Amino acid sequence: MKPAFLSFLAILLFFSASLSVHAQSKPSQPNFIIIFTDDQGYGDLGTFGHPTIKTPHIDRMAAEGQKWTNFYVAANVCTPSRAGLLTGRLPVRTGMYSNRRRVLFPDSSGGLPAYEITIAKQLKSAGYATAAIGKWHLGHLPQYLPTSHGFDSYFGIPYSNDMDRVNDVTHQMAFQASKIEYFNVPLMRNTEIVERPADQNTITKRYTEEAVKLIGEHKDKPFFIYLAHSLPHVPLFASEGFLGKSERGLYGDVIEEIDWSVGEILAALRKNGLDQNTYVIFTSDNGPWLTYNEQGGSAGLLFGGKGTSYEGGVRVPTVVWGPGNVKPEVVSKIGSTLDLFPTISSLAGAKMPEDRVYDGVDLSPAFRGEKGAPREAMFYYHGDRLFAVRKGDFKLYFYSNNPLGYPEKLEKLDKAKLYNLAHDPSERFDLIDRQPEVVEEIQALVKSHQATMSFGQTQLESRIGEEQ
């Protein structure tokens, strides 16, 4: 061979080897991003039927991935819902429930117990970088913050964006004024307060910038980002580029900015060559806050809203995206935020802990488009009361409450009610007298469930300064 050709061949082999080493050094474990909105209703996305809110990025995400139409949260209000997502366990097991104070407040002394294993803690054991952005609401004291629960970093507001009010003026006056100073919530970086009051006009934008930055920083290592938006929980805020731009008013402005945020995150994944190795899951923590009228969202054709275990309070809009890994389709199987812990563990190759009971199931076969229903039943707790149970298409109610959620008006039903959710998602036609065999099946399921249920000690009722 000629010397020139040999030199060329040597250079070619060198670059081939370099590319091979580079390819092998890329993480084989997939990345995970959970985008969790606050109080967003089932009907508040274009792909879920809203006629005037424009959500092109989430709509595209649904078209390229999966739209889950029977996906549920672990509870109908913030704190227990978030605990269920991150632990894969019903909130009544972890102590994140109460019949008196149904969420944590700035004067609360409790939080998610240290012995609970979050998705972040689970993934760290598998070599992942982990980050929490946005609303936490699982305890604001240092021992309960994200950095104490497996997250390498935290940037966000530690509880709901309407807390820490500085005076006693009415909600309506605050909405009209839209003054940041009225809601004196802290913005935290890890365990330190970096801004107070948090400028919520730009909060969605800043959460997004943080997520995009982390994607770039961790592109060579598997990562998990938990982005829990503070909005569209009331009070509503939108940045200058979105304020007054939607046809749906301020609520629509907020949702359209969140949609922009999703677009930025997906673009960052594509830019860094991570789109083929990342799962992005978009969902909400509970149904819309109906008592706030136009300031709240819509449950679409579903009955009820936040604070209820009717479908509108616990069935949430959910999209799963993962090009090459998620089979594009509309999924009508039952799924839950409780399932994210075992599903992500399975996809990451992390062994499930064996020292505790889990209420989630592995949805990864459904992500791949395999037939079969991973989840067959769903238990809906209101505090420590089993409000309803779904098995297959049927949902049996043992309690009732105000479909607006507030005031609660929780009452034990004299006679249970039964609905076929496949035929009647609006829960209008009670079948209790027409389907006795279904009632018997669900009652047997309840008996089996309650026989093995162990309630954790509530973490939501103690206050700072009180004796424990």
C-alpha positions as CSV (number, residue, x, y, z in Angstrom):
1,M,0.0,0.0,0.0
2,K,1.1,3.6,-0.6
3,P,2.2,5.6,2.4
4,A,-0.5,8.3,1.8
5,F,-3.2,5.7,1.8
6,L,-1.8,4.1,5.0
7,S,-1.8,7.5,6.7
8,F,-5.4,8.1,5.6
9,L,-6.4,4.6,6.9
10,A,-4.7,5.3,10.3
11,I,-6.5,8.6,10.7
12,L,-9.8,6.9,9.8
13,L,-9.3,4.1,12.3
14,F,-8.3,6.7,15.0
15,F,-11.5,8.7,14.5
16,S,-13.6,5.5,14.3
17,A,-12.2,4.4,17.6
18,S,-12.8,7.8,19.1
19,L,-16.4,7.9,18.0
20,S,-16.8,4.4,19.4
21,V,-15.4,5.4,22.8
22,H,-17.6,8.5,22.8
23,A,-20.7,6.5,22.0
24,Q,-19.9,4.0,24.7
25,S,-19.4,6.8,27.2
26,K,-22.9,8.2,26.7
27,P,-25.3,7.1,29.4
28,S,-27.3,4.0,28.5
29,Q,-29.8,4.7,31.3
30,P,-32.7,6.9,30.2
31,N,-33.3,10.4,31.6
32,F,-36.6,11.3,33.2
33,I,-38.4,14.7,33.5
34,I,-41.7,15.0,35.3
35,I,-43.6,18.2,34.7
36,F,-46.3,18.6,37.4
37,T,-48.7,21.5,37.2
38,D,-50.8,22.8,40.1
39,D,-54.6,22.7,40.0
40,Q,-54.8,22.2,36.2
41,G,-58.0,20.7,35.1
42,Y,-58.7,17.7,32.8
43,G,-60.1,20.1,30.2
44,D,-57.4,22.7,30.2
45,L,-55.2,21.6,27.3
46,G,-55.9,21.8,23.5
47,T,-55.3,18.1,23.2
48,F,-57.8,17.4,25.9
49,G,-60.4,19.5,24.3
50,H,-60.2,23.1,25.4
51,P,-61.5,25.3,22.5
52,T,-59.5,28.5,23.2
53,I,-56.4,27.7,25.2
54,K,-53.6,27.1,22.7
55,T,-51.1,24.5,23.8
56,P,-49.2,23.5,20.6
57,H,-46.1,22.1,22.3
58,I,-48.0,19.8,24.7
59,D,-50.3,18.9,21.8
60,R,-47.3,17.9,19.7
61,M,-45.9,16.0,22.7
62,A,-49.2,14.0,22.8
63,A,-49.1,13.4,19.1
64,E,-45.5,12.1,19.2
65,G,-46.1,10.2,22.5
66,Q,-49.1,9.0,24.5
67,K,-52.2,10.8,25.8
68,W,-53.5,9.0,28.8
69,T,-57.2,9.6,29.3
70,N,-57.8,7.6,32.5
71,F,-54.9,8.8,34.6
72,Y,-55.3,9.6,38.3
73,V,-53.6,11.3,41.1
74,A,-53.1,9.8,44.6
75,A,-55.2,12.4,46.3
76,N,-57.5,15.4,45.5
77,V,-55.3,18.1,47.1
78,C,-51.7,19.2,46.9
79,T,-49.6,17.7,49.7
80,P,-50.9,14.1,49.7
81,S,-51.0,14.1,45.9
82,R,-47.3,15.0,45.7
83,A,-46.3,12.5,48.4
84,G,-48.0,9.8,46.4
85,L,-46.2,10.7,43.1
86,L,-42.8,10.8,44.7
87,T,-43.1,7.7,46.9
88,G,-45.4,5.4,44.9
89,R,-47.4,4.9,48.1
90,L,-50.8,6.0,49.1
91,P,-50.6,9.1,51.3
92,V,-52.4,7.3,54.2
93,R,-49.4,4.9,54.4
94,T,-46.8,7.7,54.6
95,G,-48.7,9.9,57.1
96,M,-49.3,12.6,54.5
97,Y,-53.0,12.9,55.2
98,S,-55.4,14.5,57.7
99,N,-59.1,15.1,58.1
100,R,-58.4,18.5,59.7
101,R,-55.5,20.1,57.9
102,R,-55.5,18.5,54.5
103,V,-52.3,20.1,53.3
104,L,-49.1,21.5,54.9
105,F,-48.9,25.2,55.8
106,P,-46.1,27.7,56.7
107,D,-46.8,27.0,60.4
108,S,-46.6,23.2,59.9
109,S,-43.9,21.3,61.7
110,G,-44.3,18.1,59.8
111,G,-43.4,16.8,56.4
112,L,-42.5,13.7,54.4
113,P,-40.8,11.4,56.8
114,A,-37.1,10.7,56.3
115,Y,-37.6,7.0,56.0
116,E,-39.7,7.4,52.9
117,I,-37.9,6.7,49.6
118,T,-38.6,9.2,46.9
119,I,-38.0,8.7,43.1
120,A,-35.0,10.9,43.5
121,K,-33.5,8.8,46.3
122,Q,-34.2,5.7,44.4
123,L,-32.5,7.0,41.2
124,K,-29.5,8.4,43.1
125,S,-28.7,4.8,44.1
126,A,-28.6,4.0,40.4
127,G,-26.2,6.7,39.6
128,Y,-28.5,9.5,38.6
129,A,-28.2,13.3,39.0
130,T,-31.4,14.6,40.5
131,A,-33.0,18.1,40.7
132,A,-36.3,19.5,42.0
133,I,-37.7,22.7,40.6
134,G,-40.8,24.6,41.7
135,K,-43.5,23.8,44.3
136,W,-42.5,21.2,47.0
137,H,-45.2,21.3,49.6
138,L,-43.9,18.2,51.5
139,G,-42.4,20.2,54.4
140,H,-40.5,23.5,54.4
141,L,-38.3,22.8,57.4
142,P,-34.7,21.7,56.5
143,Q,-35.2,18.1,57.3
144,Y,-38.1,17.8,54.9
145,L,-36.8,19.9,51.9
146,P,-35.9,18.2,48.6
147,T,-32.2,18.2,49.5
148,S,-33.1,15.9,52.4
149,H,-35.0,13.6,50.1
150,G,-32.5,12.6,47.4
151,F,-32.4,15.7,45.3
152,D,-29.0,17.2,44.6
153,S,-30.5,20.6,44.2
154,Y,-33.7,22.6,44.7
155,F,-34.9,25.9,43.2
156,G,-38.5,26.9,44.0
157,I,-41.3,27.9,46.4
158,P,-41.6,25.4,49.2
159,Y,-45.4,25.4,49.4
160,S,-48.4,26.9,47.7
161,N,-48.1,30.3,46.1
162,D,-51.0,31.8,48.0
163,M,-49.5,31.3,51.5
164,D,-47.7,33.7,53.7
165,R,-50.2,36.5,53.2
166,V,-49.2,39.7,54.8
167,N,-52.6,41.0,55.8
168,D,-56.3,40.1,56.0
169,V,-57.7,41.6,52.9
170,T,-60.0,39.4,50.9
171,H,-58.8,37.1,48.1
172,Q,-60.7,39.1,45.6
173,M,-58.9,42.3,46.5
174,A,-55.6,40.6,46.1
175,F,-56.5,39.2,42.7
176,Q,-57.5,42.6,41.5
177,A,-54.4,44.2,42.8
178,S,-52.1,41.3,41.6
179,K,-49.4,42.5,44.1
180,I,-46.5,40.2,44.6
181,E,-46.0,41.7,48.1
182,Y,-49.3,40.4,49.3
183,F,-48.2,36.8,48.9
184,N,-44.9,36.8,50.8
185,V,-43.8,33.4,49.7
186,P,-40.0,32.6,49.7
187,L,-38.0,31.5,46.7
188,M,-35.4,29.0,47.8
189,R,-32.1,27.8,46.3
190,N,-31.4,24.5,48.1
191,T,-31.9,25.3,51.7
192,E,-31.5,29.1,51.6
193,I,-34.1,31.8,50.8
194,V,-32.8,33.8,47.9
195,E,-35.9,36.1,47.3
196,R,-38.8,37.1,49.4
197,P,-41.5,37.8,48.2
198,A,-40.9,35.7,45.2
199,D,-41.6,37.5,41.9
200,Q,-44.3,35.2,40.7
201,N,-44.7,37.2,37.5
202,T,-41.6,35.5,36.2
203,I,-41.7,32.3,38.1
204,T,-42.6,30.0,35.2
205,K,-39.9,31.5,33.1
206,R,-37.3,31.1,35.8
207,Y,-38.3,27.5,36.5
208,T,-37.9,26.8,32.8
209,E,-34.5,28.4,32.6
210,E,-33.4,26.3,35.5
211,A,-34.6,23.1,33.9
212,V,-32.9,24.0,30.5
213,K,-29.6,24.8,32.3
214,L,-29.7,21.5,34.2
215,I,-30.3,19.5,31.0
216,G,-27.2,21.0,29.5
217,E,-25.1,20.5,32.6
218,H,-26.1,16.8,32.9
219,K,-26.2,15.7,29.2
220,D,-23.4,13.2,29.8
221,K,-24.9,11.6,32.9
222,P,-28.4,10.2,33.5
223,F,-30.6,12.7,35.2
224,F,-34.0,13.1,36.8
225,I,-35.7,16.5,36.9
226,Y,-38.9,17.0,38.9
227,L,-40.4,20.3,37.6
228,A,-43.5,21.1,39.7
229,H,-44.9,24.4,38.5
230,S,-46.4,26.7,41.1
231,L,-49.2,27.6,38.6
232,P,-52.1,27.6,37.6
233,H,-52.8,27.5,41.4
234,V,-54.5,30.8,42.4
235,P,-53.2,33.6,42.5
236,L,-52.4,33.6,38.8
237,F,-49.3,35.2,37.3
238,A,-47.9,35.4,33.8
239,S,-44.8,37.1,32.4
240,E,-44.9,40.1,30.1
241,G,-44.7,38.1,26.9
242,F,-47.8,36.1,27.8
243,L,-49.9,38.4,29.9
244,G,-53.1,39.3,28.0
245,K,-52.3,37.2,25.0
246,S,-54.7,34.2,25.3
247,E,-58.4,34.0,24.4
248,R,-59.1,32.5,27.8
249,G,-58.0,35.5,29.9
250,L,-55.4,35.3,32.7
251,Y,-55.9,31.6,33.3
252,G,-55.3,30.9,29.6
253,D,-52.2,33.2,29.7
254,V,-50.8,31.0,32.5
255,I,-51.4,27.7,30.7
256,E,-50.0,29.0,27.5
257,E,-46.8,30.1,29.3
258,I,-46.6,26.6,30.8
259,D,-46.9,25.2,27.3
260,W,-44.1,27.5,26.1
261,S,-42.1,26.1,29.0
262,V,-42.7,22.5,27.8
263,G,-41.5,23.6,24.3
264,E,-38.3,25.0,25.7
265,I,-37.6,21.8,27.6
266,L,-38.2,19.6,24.6
267,A,-36.1,21.8,22.4
268,A,-33.2,21.6,25.0
269,L,-33.4,17.8,24.9
270,R,-33.2,17.8,21.1
271,K,-30.4,20.4,21.0
272,N,-28.3,18.2,23.4
273,G,-29.1,15.0,21.5
274,L,-31.1,13.6,24.5
275,D,-34.6,13.3,23.0
276,Q,-34.1,9.7,22.0
277,N,-33.0,8.8,25.6
278,T,-35.4,10.8,27.8
279,Y,-38.9,10.2,29.1
280,V,-41.0,13.3,29.7
281,I,-44.2,13.0,31.7
282,F,-46.6,15.9,31.9
283,T,-49.5,15.8,34.4
284,S,-51.3,17.8,37.1
285,D,-51.6,17.3,40.9
286,N,-55.4,17.4,41.1
287,G,-58.4,18.9,39.4
288,P,-59.3,22.6,39.0
289,W,-60.1,24.9,41.9
290,L,-63.7,25.5,40.9
291,T,-64.6,28.0,43.6
292,Y,-62.5,30.6,41.8
293,N,-64.7,30.7,38.8
294,E,-62.7,32.2,35.8
295,Q,-59.5,32.2,37.9
296,G,-59.8,28.4,38.1
297,G,-59.7,25.9,35.4
298,S,-62.1,23.3,33.9
299,A,-62.6,19.6,34.4
300,G,-64.1,19.4,30.9
301,L,-66.8,16.7,30.8
302,L,-65.9,15.4,34.2
303,F,-67.9,16.0,37.4
304,G,-66.4,17.8,40.4
305,G,-63.0,19.5,41.0
306,K,-60.2,20.0,43.4
307,G,-61.0,18.8,46.9
308,T,-63.3,16.0,45.7
309,S,-62.7,12.4,44.6
310,Y,-65.2,12.7,41.8
311,E,-63.6,12.3,38.4
312,G,-63.0,16.0,38.0
313,G,-61.0,16.2,41.2
314,V,-58.7,13.2,40.6
315,R,-58.5,12.4,36.9
316,V,-55.9,14.6,35.3
317,P,-54.5,15.4,31.8
318,T,-51.5,13.3,31.2
319,V,-49.0,13.0,28.4
320,V,-46.0,10.6,28.1
321,W,-43.3,11.4,25.6
322,G,-40.2,9.5,24.6
323,P,-39.3,9.2,20.9
324,G,-38.3,5.7,20.0
325,N,-39.3,4.4,23.5
326,V,-42.9,5.4,23.8
327,K,-45.4,4.1,21.2
328,P,-47.6,7.0,20.0
329,E,-51.2,6.3,20.8
330,V,-54.2,7.4,22.9
331,V,-54.2,5.2,26.1
332,S,-57.5,4.6,27.8
333,K,-56.0,2.1,30.4
334,I,-56.0,3.2,34.0
335,G,-52.8,4.8,35.2
336,S,-51.8,6.8,38.2
337,T,-49.1,9.1,39.5
338,L,-48.6,6.3,42.1
339,D,-47.2,4.2,39.2
340,L,-44.4,6.6,38.3
341,F,-42.1,5.3,41.0
342,P,-42.1,1.6,39.9
343,T,-42.2,2.6,36.2
344,I,-39.2,4.8,36.4
345,S,-37.4,2.3,38.6
346,S,-38.0,-0.4,36.0
347,L,-36.8,1.8,33.1
348,A,-33.7,2.9,35.0
349,G,-32.9,-0.7,36.1
350,A,-33.2,0.2,39.8
351,K,-34.5,-2.6,42.0
352,M,-37.7,-1.9,43.9
353,P,-37.3,-1.8,47.7
354,E,-38.7,-4.9,49.4
355,D,-39.1,-3.5,52.9
356,R,-42.4,-1.6,52.3
357,V,-45.8,-1.9,50.5
358,Y,-46.1,-0.1,47.2
359,D,-49.4,1.0,45.6
360,G,-48.0,1.7,42.2
361,V,-47.6,-0.7,39.2
362,D,-45.1,-0.7,36.4
363,L,-46.5,1.0,33.3
364,S,-43.5,0.6,31.1
365,P,-45.2,-2.3,29.1
366,A,-48.0,0.2,28.3
367,F,-45.4,2.8,27.3
368,R,-44.1,0.3,24.8
369,G,-47.6,-0.3,23.4
370,E,-48.0,-3.8,24.8
371,K,-51.5,-5.1,25.3
372,G,-53.0,-5.7,28.8
373,A,-53.9,-3.4,31.6
374,P,-51.2,-3.0,34.2
375,R,-53.5,-1.3,36.7
376,E,-57.0,-2.7,37.3
377,A,-58.2,-0.7,40.3
378,M,-57.8,2.6,42.0
379,F,-58.5,3.6,45.6
380,Y,-59.6,7.2,46.3
381,Y,-59.0,8.4,49.9
382,H,-60.3,11.7,51.3
383,G,-58.1,12.1,54.4
384,D,-58.3,8.7,56.0
385,R,-61.7,7.9,54.5
386,L,-62.0,5.6,51.5
387,F,-64.3,7.8,49.4
388,A,-64.6,5.6,46.3
389,V,-63.0,2.6,44.5
390,R,-62.7,2.0,40.7
391,K,-62.3,-1.5,39.3
392,G,-62.2,-1.7,35.5
393,D,-64.8,0.6,34.1
394,F,-66.9,0.9,37.3
395,K,-66.5,3.3,40.2
396,L,-68.3,2.7,43.5
397,Y,-68.9,5.6,45.9
398,F,-69.2,5.3,49.7
399,Y,-69.2,9.1,50.4
400,S,-70.4,12.4,48.9
401,N,-69.2,15.9,49.2
402,N,-69.6,19.3,47.7
403,P,-68.7,18.9,44.0
404,L,-67.0,22.4,44.1
405,G,-64.7,21.0,46.8
406,Y,-65.2,23.8,49.3
407,P,-66.9,24.0,51.8
408,E,-66.3,20.3,52.1
409,K,-69.6,18.9,53.3
410,L,-68.3,15.3,53.5
411,E,-71.1,12.8,54.2
412,K,-71.3,9.0,54.4
413,L,-73.9,7.8,51.7
414,D,-76.9,5.9,53.0
415,K,-76.7,3.9,49.8
416,A,-73.6,3.5,47.7
417,K,-73.6,4.8,44.1
418,L,-72.1,3.1,41.0
419,Y,-71.1,4.6,37.7
420,N,-69.7,3.1,34.5
421,L,-66.9,5.5,33.6
422,A,-66.4,4.2,30.1
423,H,-70.0,5.0,29.2
424,D,-70.6,7.8,31.6
425,P,-67.4,9.8,32.5
426,S,-69.6,12.7,33.7
427,E,-71.1,10.4,36.4
428,R,-74.7,11.1,35.7
429,F,-76.3,7.6,35.7
430,D,-76.3,5.7,39.0
431,L,-76.3,1.9,38.3
432,I,-76.3,0.7,41.9
433,D,-79.5,-1.3,41.4
434,R,-78.7,-2.6,38.0
435,Q,-75.2,-4.1,38.5
436,P,-75.2,-6.0,41.8
437,E,-72.5,-8.4,40.7
438,V,-70.1,-5.5,40.0
439,V,-70.9,-4.0,43.5
440,E,-70.1,-7.4,45.1
441,E,-66.7,-7.5,43.2
442,I,-65.7,-4.1,44.3
443,Q,-66.8,-4.7,47.9
444,A,-64.7,-7.8,48.0
445,L,-61.7,-5.8,46.6
446,V,-62.3,-3.2,49.4
447,K,-62.3,-5.9,52.0
448,S,-59.1,-7.3,50.8
449,H,-57.5,-3.9,50.6
450,Q,-58.5,-2.8,54.0
451,A,-57.3,-6.1,55.6
452,T,-53.7,-5.2,54.8
453,M,-53.9,-1.4,55.1
454,S,-51.6,0.2,57.7
455,F,-52.1,3.9,58.3
456,G,-49.0,6.0,59.0
457,Q,-49.2,8.7,61.8
458,T,-50.4,11.9,60.3
459,Q,-47.7,14.5,59.6
460,L,-50.0,17.3,58.7
461,E,-51.6,18.4,62.0
462,S,-48.7,19.5,64.1
463,R,-47.7,23.2,64.2
464,I,-44.4,24.9,64.9
465,G,-44.1,25.6,68.6
466,E,-46.6,22.9,69.7
467,E,-45.4,20.0,71.8
468,Q,-45.0,16.9,69.8
